[in-house]
Amino acid sequence: METLTIPTHEFNEMVDITNQVQRAVSRAALEQGAVLVYSPHTTAAIVVQEGADPNVAHDLLARLQELAPRRRPQDRHAEGNSDAHLKTALLGCSQIIPLADGRLVLGAWQSIFLAEFDGPRTRRVLLTMMPAAG
């Protein structure tokens, strides 16, 4: 398992980690299989989304903010970040990305993001290499 350390700078932010994941795959010299990309945090998600146009990340964060406003009087969680927990629950804490010829298999516009919902913080992303069977 490899650990990436990802600093975030905003309360809500999408950090493109595609290149860091690819470098880890290259270091592992894994030609075929998959990589599990996992966030061990309850307020940060892992998402595969369009990376070519930064407006997509902006719009995604804005829509999530509409679905889960930052603070509501009826929220009971003492830390005041119930919205961050909901956003993470909606997007998920992991993604499995296939590998071929030592490269991440992503669509033309896809990137891997750490989605921060309670920043700024320093986050960990855990990578588990999964060789192809056979």
C-alpha angles and dihedrals in degrees: 000000000000127000125215118200111214122186116207124201106191136055090243116022143149112220116194107226098168096112093048091051091048091050090052091050090050092050089051089052090220109162102180133020131051143287124229111217109198136178113207090199129099093214102044126067137196115230137172109217143140111304101176096076115045089201089074091062090045092051093045091053091047092051092047088051089055091051094045113025115203099250132010125181091235094057111112102188105115095216091062095230102107089128090061091053092050093048091050091048090052095050101033136230100258148033131195112218120193121231129213125177090353094303133110110255103227131151120258093267101029126115133171115244138190103218110210117202103166106037170195092060143124108257134194123222116194120211123199117189114217114194118213114263118252 
